[in-house]
Amino acid sequence: MADNFESDITKFIKQYKDEHPGTEERQRQGRGLLWDKTLDTDLLDGFRKAKVPQKPYVYSSNS
């Protein structure tokens, strides 16, 4: 491919960002709400210890 090639998707994204300033900032805020969290390792450890083993096929009528 040529060095100056841009796909239609890349062109669309660039155009969208030009027409909607602040898009990247809103994306960062959304990521912060859902993903950038500190985890409580003690709580996670408790969840792992409380997990009940499951049979390989839970929908089987043979118990």
C-alpha positions in Angstrom: 0.0 0.0 0.0 1.1 3.6 -0.6 2.3 5.5 2.4 -0.4 8.2 1.9 -3.3 5.7 1.7 -6.2 6.3 4.2 -9.1 3.9 4.4 -12.7 5.1 4.3 -13.1 4.3 8.0 -10.0 6.4 8.9 -11.3 9.3 6.8 -14.8 9.0 8.5 -13.2 9.0 12.0 -11.1 12.0 11.2 -14.1 13.9 9.8 -16.3 12.9 12.7 -13.7 14.2 15.2 -13.3 17.4 13.3 -17.1 17.9 13.3 -17.6 16.8 17.0 -14.8 18.4 19.1 -14.5 16.8 22.5 -15.2 13.3 21.3 -11.9 11.9 22.6 -12.4 13.6 26.0 -15.9 12.0 26.3 -14.3 8.6 25.4 -11.8 9.0 28.2 -14.5 9.9 30.6 -16.6 6.8 29.6 -13.6 4.6 29.9 -13.0 6.0 33.4 -16.6 5.1 34.4 -16.3 1.5 33.2 -12.7 0.3 33.1 -10.2 2.4 35.0 -11.0 1.1 38.5 -8.8 0.1 41.4 -9.6 -3.4 42.5 -10.0 -4.5 46.1 -7.8 -7.6 46.2 -9.2 -8.8 49.5 -12.7 -8.7 48.1 -11.7 -10.5 44.9 -9.9 -13.2 47.0 -13.1 -13.7 49.0 -15.1 -14.1 45.8 -12.7 -16.7 44.5 -12.8 -18.7 47.8 -16.6 -18.6 47.9 -17.0 -20.0 44.4 -18.9 -23.3 44.3 -17.6 -25.9 41.8 -20.0 -26.5 39.0 -20.7 -29.8 37.3 -19.4 -30.0 33.7 -22.8 -29.9 32.1 -25.4 -28.2 34.2 -28.4 -28.9 31.9 -28.1 -32.7 32.2 -31.1 -34.3 33.9 -28.8 -37.0 35.3 -27.7 -35.9 38.8 
